[in-house]
Every structure is written in C-alpha cells, then in structure tokens.
Amino acid sequence: MEQPGLTQFMLILHSLPQLGEKSLIRVLSLMRQRMISSEAVISYSVQDWVDRCEMPLPAAEFLVLNRENLLMKSKREMLDIGKLPLHVLNSESITYPHRLQKNAEIPPPILYCAGSVSLLADSKDNDRTFTFTIAVSNGASAEILSRQDHIAENLISQGGVVVTGHDRQAYQRLALSAQRMNSPVIYILDRGLLETLGPNYDRIPFAAARIRESRLNVDRDAVLSSFRLSDHGLGANNRRRDALIFALSDKIIALDVRDGGSMAAECMRAHKQREAVEVCEGGREGNVRLLSARCPVFKGINR
C-alpha cells in the first residue's frame, strides 16, 4: 500500500467524521511530539491510534476499517489540489496565516484555501496596509448598509483588504464594495469550499457578485474554510466563521451590533485581546456596550 505524503495524510485525518477539531489538534500535536510519520495511516491498528495518539476510539475504528477507501478518496483530492488553485494549510505551513495563530482562540488545525494564498501574509510581507471587516448584525437598515458601503470604500482606498463571509447581506455588501474597486477579498466560509465554489473551485461565492465577474479571480481573491471540502453549511458553523473573520482582521469597525449576539462577543474579545475595535456612533445596543467598555469611537480615516 502506497504511503501518503503529509498533505494527503492531513486530508485523511480531517475526513474522519468522528474526529472533531479539538481532538484533531490533540492528535496532530502528539504525532509531532512523538515524531510519528504519515506512515502510521497504513500501519497503525485501532489500539495504536488510541494509545499513541489519543484518538477517540470511534474515529480510530473508522480509520482502520475504511483505510483503503480513505486513501483512494484523498488521492483523488490530491489530484485536484495539484491542478487547481487549491491549497491545504496546516499550522506548520509557511503560508498559514500568522493572524490566526496570534488572534484566534482556537486556530484551525487545517485550512483550505482557493485562490491567492499570498494574500494571507502579514501586512508587512505584502503591498497592502491592513485587513479589516465591518461588524453589522442581522436586520440592519438600508441606511446602515449604505453607510457600510461608504466606510468600506474609504478603507479600501487606503490599502485595506476586506475580510468577509458570503451568505449574509452585510458580508456580501462588503465583498461587492471591494469588487467594484478591483480590490482583493478574503472570504471565510461556514461550509466546505466545494459546495460554494463548485468542482473547479473557481465559482464566485454568491450570485450578486457574478454580475460583474464570471469566475473567481484566483490571482486577486482568497476563499478560506476550516471545514472539510464537501461539508454543508450548518447554523452551528456561523460562530466559527465569524470568529475567524474577526481573527484575520487587523481593524474591526463596529457599525451596527446587536447586544448579546456572537458578533458583539467577537467585538468584545478583539477589543480586550488587542484593541482592534473602533465603534461607530449610533447603531444598536451592542455599540453602546462596546463604547462603555472603552472601545474608541470610529471617526473616519486617519491615515
């Protein structure tokens, strides 16, 4: 049986349905500490995985029972990776975003990236100044969304790179602001890349953006997911997506935040961790709470 390389090995481990993110982090950490190679995939027994890597028993049983199918599936995925603008990043990869290592509460052990992986480099390592997102909770008014457009366009004109999602109106408006200015977008998904980008990993993530461009600009934009390539979008994934958007953003503008929601929680966390949040006057009660926590008022562009 052919021994898998590191990337194929990561694909196999990440595909185990019984292996959650925290368990995967623990398994990979123990394998690094104990210098266990990817050869373990074809040689380890169930008990080896449990004893040496602390893999949960159901995951170990699934891996050993389905070993050949997993190797075949991951080999097909490797062929796609070889011919498409698709990258598999782990925490040891040179191209893994340093911002996530530094800012995310739980940095994803594996990230899938379609498009320009160089866009994920720290600002000092590329020709852009900073990354940013604008926090707008669901149910925002047309006036708020128009104000978001204006703020985004000004930040982009100063060299800012948009970090956003793809399936909420406010996130889509952020992406469209960048697209109109032919500026890069970093999308973070709440599902696997395949469902959103299609089999060639080059479909633009949402319909309104396809009016201006027929295909994802893989030299300009990057689409990231911490979920398996074929995972579907679930409501439970939204919090993880939002957390990664905020962790990848150097600057966070709280424009219209509902108190008590995940967006308010991420804003408060980013403020306490690294003072990255500026708050617009007005907005909902979450803005008031952030201002009372001594987040600075956003006064426009001072660059």
Secondary structure as the mmCIF struct_conf table of DSSP 4:
data_model
#
loop_
_struct_conf.conf_type_id
_struct_conf.id
_struct_conf.beg_label_comp_id
_struct_conf.beg_label_asym_id
_struct_conf.beg_label_seq_id
_struct_conf.end_label_comp_id
_struct_conf.end_label_asym_id
_struct_conf.end_label_seq_id
HELX_LH_PP_P HELX_LH_PP_P1 GLU A 2 PRO A 4
HELX_RH_AL_P HELX_RH_AL_P1 LEU A 6 HIS A 14
TURN_TY1_P TURN_TY1_P1 SER A 15 SER A 15
TURN_TY1_P TURN_TY1_P2 PRO A 17 GLN A 18
HELX_RH_AL_P HELX_RH_AL_P2 GLU A 21 GLN A 33
TURN_TY1_P TURN_TY1_P3 ARG A 34 MET A 35
TURN_TY1_P TURN_TY1_P4 SER A 38 GLU A 39
HELX_RH_AL_P HELX_RH_AL_P3 ALA A 40 SER A 43
HELX_RH_AL_P HELX_RH_AL_P4 VAL A 46 CYS A 53
HELX_RH_AL_P HELX_RH_AL_P5 LEU A 57 LEU A 65
TURN_TY1_P TURN_TY1_P5 ASN A 66 ASN A 66
HELX_RH_AL_P HELX_RH_AL_P6 ARG A 67 LYS A 83
TURN_TY1_P TURN_TY1_P6 LEU A 84 PRO A 85
STRN STRN1 LEU A 86 ASN A 90
TURN_TY1_P TURN_TY1_P7 SER A 91 GLU A 92
BEND BEND1 SER A 93 SER A 93
TURN_TY1_P TURN_TY1_P8 ILE A 94 THR A 95
BEND BEND2 TYR A 96 TYR A 96
HELX_RH_AL_P HELX_RH_AL_P7 HIS A 98 ASN A 103
BEND BEND3 GLU A 105 ILE A 106
BEND BEND4 PRO A 109 PRO A 109
STRN STRN2 ILE A 110 GLY A 115
HELX_RH_3T_P HELX_RH_3T_P1 VAL A 117 LEU A 120
BEND BEND5 ALA A 121 ALA A 121
HELX_RH_3T_P HELX_RH_3T_P2 SER A 123 ASP A 125
BEND BEND6 ASN A 126 ASP A 127
STRN STRN3 PHE A 130 VAL A 136
TURN_TY1_P TURN_TY1_P9 ASN A 138 GLY A 139
HELX_RH_AL_P HELX_RH_AL_P8 ALA A 142 SER A 157
TURN_TY1_P TURN_TY1_P10 GLN A 158 GLY A 159
STRN STRN4 GLY A 160 THR A 164
BEND BEND7 HIS A 166 ARG A 168
HELX_RH_AL_P HELX_RH_AL_P9 GLN A 169 ARG A 180
TURN_TY1_P TURN_TY1_P11 MET A 181 ASN A 182
STRN STRN5 VAL A 185 ILE A 188
BEND BEND8 ASP A 190 ARG A 191
HELX_RH_AL_P HELX_RH_AL_P10 LEU A 193 LEU A 197
TURN_TY1_P TURN_TY1_P12 GLY A 198 TYR A 201
BEND BEND9 ARG A 203 ARG A 203
BEND BEND10 PRO A 205 PHE A 206
HELX_RH_3T_P HELX_RH_3T_P3 ALA A 207 ILE A 211
TURN_TY1_P TURN_TY1_P13 ARG A 212 ARG A 212
BEND BEND11 SER A 214 ARG A 215
TURN_TY1_P TURN_TY1_P14 VAL A 218 ARG A 220
STRN STRN6 ALA A 222 SER A 225
BEND BEND12 SER A 226 PHE A 227
TURN_TY1_P TURN_TY1_P15 LEU A 229 SER A 230
HELX_LH_PP_P HELX_LH_PP_P2 ASP A 231 GLY A 233
HELX_RH_3T_P HELX_RH_3T_P4 GLY A 235 ASN A 237
HELX_RH_AL_P HELX_RH_AL_P11 ASN A 238 ALA A 247
TURN_TY1_P TURN_TY1_P16 LEU A 248 LEU A 248
BEND BEND13 ASP A 250 ASP A 250
STRN STRN7 LYS A 251 ASP A 256
TURN_TY1_P TURN_TY1_P17 ASP A 259 GLY A 260
BEND BEND14 GLY A 261 GLY A 261
HELX_RH_AL_P HELX_RH_AL_P12 SER A 262 ARG A 274
STRN STRN8 VAL A 277 VAL A 279
BEND BEND15 GLU A 281 ARG A 284
HELX_RH_AL_P HELX_RH_AL_P13 GLU A 285 SER A 292
TURN_TY1_P TURN_TY1_P18 ALA A 293 ARG A 294
HELX_LH_PP_P HELX_LH_PP_P3 CYS A 295 PRO A 296
STRN STRN9 VAL A 297 VAL A 297
HELX_LH_PP_P HELX_LH_PP_P4 PHE A 298 PHE A 298
BEND BEND16 GLY A 300 GLY A 300
#
